[in-house]
C-alpha cells in the first residue's frame, strides 16, 4: 500500500490520503472511496478497491476525513459539510477527469452530496450499505431532543470498546443535508449493495435511495445474510465485480 500523504486545507487542516494515478493510456474514471462514520482508509473495503485499481491501472483516491485516521483535527468538530469540503478539495487537486464515487454507510450519504456538486464529471456511484439521512431515521425522538439541545448522544458500539458518539454539530448539519424526501438530481449509473441482515441501516433505505434518484440506470443488490460491514471475502468480491462492471 502506498504511504499516505497529506493535503493542506486553507485553514490548516491536514487531510491524509492515498492516491494511485491512472495509467497513461487509461480513459477510465478515477474511483474515490468514502469511508463510513468513524472509519478511515485503512478498512478492508478501501484497501481492496485501492489494490484492484493499482492492479488494473485505474486511478483511485482514498482519504481520512478530518478527526479520523491519520488526518488532523477533532472528530467532535466533524460534519458532513466539512468532510464534503475535504473530499471536493482532494478531487479538485488530484482527479482532473471523470470520477466514480464509492461510499460505505455514511460515505454513501457523502457520495450523494459530493456527486451533486461534481455535475457532468460524475461517472457513477457505488453505495455499500449506504445511509443517507441517518440523522433523521437513525435516532429516537429522545435522542433527537438531546442533540437539538446541544447534548451529545452516546450509543453502544458493536465494533469496538468505546461507545459511538454523535455530536450536536454533526446532527444539526445532517438534518440540514437530507436528500431522500425529494428527487435527487443525479443521472449517472448507480449500483447499491445492501445486506438484509444489516442491524444498523435497514436494507429498505437502499430501495428508498434508488427511488429518489432521477437516474434510470439504478440497480440494487440485496445480500440476504449480509451484515452492515459487508467485509467478508464474498462481499468484497461482489463489490470489486460491481466496480469492474461499472467501469465497462
Secondary structure, 3 states (H helix, E strand, C coil): CCCCEEEECCCCCEEEEEEECCCCCCCCCEEEEECCCCCCCCCHHHHHHHHHHHHHCCCEEEECCCCCCCCCCCHHHCCHHHHHHHHHHHHHHHCCCCEEEEEECHHHHHHHHHHHHHHHHEEEEEEECCCCCHHHHCCCHHHHHHHHCCCCEEECCCCCCCCEEECHHHHHHHHCCCCCCCCECCCCEEEEEEECCCCCCCCHHHHHHHHHECCCCEEEEEECCCCCCCCCHHHHHHHHHHHHHHHC
